[in-house]
Amino acid sequence: MKIYPIMKRNLNHLVFSLFMTCIIGGFIGCVNDEDYSIPTFEVQEPDVVVNFTIANLKRMIADTPSKIESETPLYLEAYVVSSDEAGNFHKNLVIQDAPENPTAGISIATHATDMYAFFEPGRRVYIRVDGLYVGHFHGLPSLGANGVENIERMSIEEFDKRVLRSTITEEIIPTEIPINQIKDTHINTLIQLNEVEFLSEYVGLPYVGVDSGFGEDRIIQDCYDNKVIMRNSGYADFRGDIMPEGNGSLVSVLSIFYETHQLLIRDTDDVQFYEERCALPVEGGMPFKEDFTNHPAGYGYQVELPGWSNINVNGGDGHYEVREFGGNKYAQVSAYGSNEDPFEVWLITPGVTLDKVDPILVFDSKDGHFNGDALTIHLSTDFEGNIETASWVDITDQADIPTGHTGWEDSFTNSGEIDLSDYAGQEVFVAFRYLGADFMKTTTYQLDNIEIRSRN
């Protein structure tokens, strides 16, 4: 007996009905020489031609749902990574294009439920996409029915007709990435975060408040204070389970709600937190991070933070200031309008003891109104407040610093990892030295997310 797509969701009911018929009828017609086995069913691999990909779908995504049109059937091949068995995935099936090292994933919006019985994680599927729509479902790249702004859920009948179950399953190998390297390209794929934990304030709390009929966010962090949201459904079977207190690995499907990344676990087996929690940072030790979030911002607000030095070498009025744009704060400096020649200002971090393995320096920067390179990076182990009497090592050549931009780039440039392992165990000071001159070299620089931490 062949199983066709329209019948697949009723297979469990069919088997159960046949078995019960045998019992009620005294096994008449079902028992042969005391053979009580359930009848077997022949399942064949769908006979389709794969001629489309998830990447093709994602390139079609626009502000409103786009119809996939073709004169011939379009089929893609993919692998299931979600599971609605525990109730944390609701009416969507998440697929990616390969069992390991995927390049793209997408969510299928449907009214179908209990999909885990036929579409468990690792199951290969074939999906006919012509005639469907692709777009966003509250920011999540999705395949489904047409809607005004968002993709709508396709009917159960359409889902049964479109999504074909392969006889093949594969082990899904999650992509291992640190929190601070999560990108939109990982959305709708299975990822693994290592050496992570729930915030300490969640100790003793469940995944979802038991009195809440809604989902709740729980924050996952690593030992370097990078954070990401875990979203748990108010209908999940594990909603009342107490979250583990330890540290470890977390497997999840990466989702997104409008512009915010979210982690969705299939069940609590995805949370393996059995190790010791991250050690609390020692004052003056690693990790160190400054993003200027809590500093007043605006014209004239010089950087004034505990332990920091903001020194104009010539005693002028110009210094690094905290500015804000688009809700983000950063340190900014320029010789423009200073009436100083030279204009030399040093922004120096507090002393940080490199007390963890593999210490590195990272920061973000922008240049604007460029008319000459004016920013260099220096390191000292004996700075005591006087720049002239301290010894400084120029480490600028290890950093990626943007240059040549007459306007402003949309995003900051990351410096890359600057290796500080030669100074392990020592207290170091990092200086951002600006050397320019009014009317000559007045390039503006912005600095943000200055970190001294272990390499991830």
N, C-alpha and C positions, 0 to 999 in steps of 0.2 A: 504493500500500500504506500503510495507516494503522499507526502505531506505538502500541500500547496500553501502559499503565504496566507491566504484568507482563512485557513484552518488552524494555523499554528498557535494562536492564543487560546484555542479551545482544547488543545491536546490533553492537558491535565484532567479536564472535566471528562473527556472521552475515555481515558484510561480508567478513571475512578468509576464511571458509570458501568463499564464493562465488568470491572472487578466486582462491583456490588450486585450486578445481575447474576454473576456466578454464585454468589453467596445466597441470594434470595431464592434462586431456582434450584437450590440443592446441588449446585455444580452441574446441573443437567446441560449437556452440550458443551460444557466448558472444561470438564475433567476427562482426561484420557489416560487411563492407567496411572492414576494418582499424580498426574502432572498438573500442578496448580500455578504454573508460571503465567505472568501477565503477557498477553499477546505482544509480539514484537512489531515494530513499524520500520519500514524502509525510508530513510531520509537521504535525499540526494542533494548534491551540490547544485545551487542555482545555475542555470545555463544562461549566462549573460556575458556581454562584451564590455569590459571596463574601458571607458573612453573619456573619463572626466576625473577631476581631483578636488579635494577640499581647497587646495590653493586656488584653483580656478574659481570656486565659489567665493572665496574671500576677496578676490580681485573685483568681483561684481558688487560688493557692498557699497551702498551709497547712503545718503541721509534718510531716504525712505526706501521701503522694500522694493527690490528689483525682481522682476519675473525672469525665470530661466527658460528661454525659448529655444527650441530646436526642432527640425523636421524629422530627426531620428532620435530614438531613445538615448538618454545620457545616463550612464551608470558610473558611480564611483565605488571604490573599495576602501574600507576603513576598519578600525578596531574599537570596540566598546571599552571605555575607561570608567564609566559611571555605574552606579547600581542604586535602584530605588527600594531595595529590600528593607533597609533600616529606616526609610522615610525621610532621608536628608536631601534627596533629589526628588523633585515633584514635577511630574509630567514633562520631563525632558531627558533625552538620551544623549550623552556626550561621547563623541567619537574622535579619534585622531588617525593620521594617515599611515602610521607604522607602529609596530609593537615596541620599538626601541628607537631612540633619537628621532622623534617625529618632527616634521617641519610645519605642520598646521593641524588645527583641530576645530571642530564646530559643534554647536549644540542643536539638537533637533527638538523643536517645540511641538508637542502633541498632547492630545487629551488621553492618550493611552496611559494606563497604570500597570503596576505589577509586571513591569518589563523584565525584571531580573530573572524570571523563570526561563526566558528564551534568549535574552541578551545580557548575559553575565559579562563581567570584565574579562577582556581577552578574546571575546567572540568576534570572529571576522563577520562583517556584514557587507551587503551590496545595496546601494540605495539609488533608485531611479529619481533623478532630480529635475528633469525637464517638466515644466508645468508648475513647479513649486516656486517659492519666493525666498530670497536670501536678503538679510539685513541685520538689524539689531533688535534684541529683546531687552529693553532697558540697559543698553550699552553692550550687551553680550552678543557677539557674532552668532547668528542663528539661522536655521533653515526651517521653513514652515509655510504657513498660509499668509495671504495678503492682509495687511493692516494699514491704517492711515499713516502712522509714524513708526510703529513697532511691528515686528513679525507677530502674527497670530498663531495659535496652536492649530495644527492640522487635526482632522477628525481621526477617530480610532480606525475607521474603515480605510481612510487614505493612508494612514501609517502602516496598516497591515498589507496594503497593496504595494507600498513603496519600499519598505524596509525588508530585505530578504536575508534570512539567517543562513550563514555558511555552516558546513559541517566541521569547520576548522576553528580551533582556539589556539591562541599563542600566549605565552607569558608576557605580560606588559612590564617592561623595565622602566621605572620612573626616571625622569631626568633629574639628576642631582644638581641643585643650584643653591647658593646662599641667598638669603632674603634680599640683600641689596642688589642682586643681579636679576631679580624677577622682571620680566619684560612682557609687553603685550604679545609677543610671538609665542609665549608659553600658555596663553589663554586657551581653555578647552583641551588641555593636555594634562597628563599625569606627571606630577613633579614630586621630588623628595627634598625636604629640608633637614639638615643634620645639625646636631648640637643646638637645639631650640627648646623652648619651654613656654608655659603659660606665665603671665605676669604673677608675681608673688601675691598680689591682692586678690587673686582668684582662689587661693588655697581654701579648700573645703566647700567650694561652690560647684553646682552642677553645670553641665554644658549649656543648658537653658534653664532659666528660672522656672521651677515647677508650676508656678501660678501664672506663667506667661503663655498666652495663646499665640504669641508671635515668635519669630526667630530672634536670636540675639547674637551680637558680635562678641567674640572673645579675642584678645590680642595675643599673638605669638611673637616672641622676641628671641634674638640670639644673644650671645655673650658680648656683642659689640653695640648693643642698644638699637639694632635695626629691628623694625617691627612690621607686622602684616596682620590683617584681620582674618580670623576664622569665623565663618558664618554658619550657625547651626539652626536648623528648622525647629519650630515649636511643635512639629508633628513627628520629629525623629524618635525612634524607639529608645535612643540613649539619652534623651533630653534631661532626664533626672539623674543620670550617672554623675558621680563626682569626678571632676577633672584630675588627672594625675599631677603630683607635685614636682616630679623629677624633670630631667633633661634627656633628650634623645632625638630620635628621628620621627619625622611626620610625613606621611604620604597623603597627597590630596590632589583633587582636580582644581586647577587654577581657574577661577571665574572672575567676573568683573561686574560691578553694579554702577552704571554710568561711567565714572572715571576712577573708581576705587577698586583695586584688586581685592579679591576674597578667596579664601581657601575653603573647599567643600570636601569633607571626608565622606567615605562610603559608609563606614561604621567605626567603632572605637578600636578595631584591630589596626587601623591606619595610624594610631597614636601609640608610639613605643617609647614612653618616657620613663626609663628605669635607672638612669645614671644620676650622679650628683648634679645639683643645680649649678649655674654659673657662679663663680666666686664674686662676691661683692667687690667693686673696685676700691683699692686703697687710695686714700686722698693723695693726690700728686702722682698716682700711678696710672697704668693703662687699664681700660681704654680712656682716651681723652677725645672729646668732641665739642666743637663750638659751631653753632649754626646761627647765632645772633637772634634767635627767635624771641627771647625774653628781654632784649635790649630796646630802649626807646629809639625810634628811627625818624630821620628827617634832616634837613639842612642844619648844620651846626651841632648835631649830636655826635660828638667824638666817641670813638670806641673807648669805653671805660668799664672794664670787667676785672674782677678780682684776679690778681696775679699777672695780668697783661701789662705790657708797656707799649705806649703809643708816643713815640719820640720824634719831634722835629729837630734834627741835628743842629740847625742854625737858629733855633729859638723862635721861629716864625709861628704864625697862627694856624697854618695849614696842618691837618692831621688826617688820619683815616677816620671816616665817619660811617655810621650805620644808616643805610638808606633802605627803602622798601619799594617794591614794584610787584603788582599782581599778587599781593599777599605774602610775598617772600622777602625776607630781610637778609642783608649782606653788608660787608664792609667795603667802602669805596674810597678811592684816593685819586687825585689829579693835581697837576701843577697849575692848571688853568686858573687864572685870576689870583694867583698867590703873590705876584710881584716879587718872587724869589728866584734867584739864579746863583747857585743851584737851589733846587727844591728837593730836599732829602728827608724822607720820613720812614721810620722803621716801626712796624707792628710786630711785636714779639710775644709769643705764647708764654704762659706760665711754665715753670720747669716741670717736665714729665719724666718720671723714672721708668725706664724700659724694663719692667719687671715681668713681662710675658714673652712667650716664644715668638719668633719671626716678626719683630716689630717693623711697622711700615708707617710712612706719612702719606696721606692722601688729602687732596683739597680740590675744590672747584673754582674756576676763574673765568672771567670775561675781559676782553679789551674792547674799547670803543673810542671813536674819534682819534684813531691811531695816527701818530706822526713820529714814531720812534719807540724802540723797546726800552722800557723804564723799570721793569719789575725783575728782581732777582731774589733767590731763596737761599738762606744761610742757616747754618746750625752751629750751636756753641754748647760746650759742657761746663763753662766757667763764667757765664754771664751773671753779674751781680747788680745790675742796674746801670752800669756805665758801658756804653757800646765801645768806646775807645780802648778800654782796658781788657776787654774780653777777646778771646780767640774765636774766629769765625771760619767755617768751612763753606765754600760756595757749592751748593748742590743743585743749582739751577738746571744744569744739563741733564739731570735725572727726571725732570718734570716736563709734562706737556702743558705749555702755556700758550694760549691763543695769541695771534699777532696779525696785524695788518687790516683789522676791521674798521672801516670808517664809520659804520653804523653799529647797531647792536644785534648780536645773534639771538635767536629765539631761546637758546638754552646755554647753560654753562658747559665748559669743557673740563672734564675730569683730568687731574694731573697724572693719573696712573699711580702704581704702587712704587713709592720711593723707599728703597731698602735702608733700614736703620740698624741692621743686625750687628754692624761693626761697633755700635755703641751700647750693646745689650748690657743691662744692669746699671747703666749710668743715667744721670739726670741730664736731659737735653732741653735746649730752648730753640725754637724755630722762629726765624725772623723773615718777614716779608719786606724787603727793602725797595723803596721807590726812589729813584734818582732821575729827576727831570729838571725843567726850567721853564718859567713862564715865558710865553712868546716863542719858545724854541721846541721843547719836547714836553708835550702836555697830555699824552695818552692817558685815558681814564681806565682804571682797573677796578674790577669787583671781585671779592673773595667770599667764599661760602663753604660750609661743611668741611671745616678743617678737622682732621682726625689723626690721632696717633693710636694705632691698634695693632693687633696681631693679624697676619695675613690669613684670610678666610680659607 
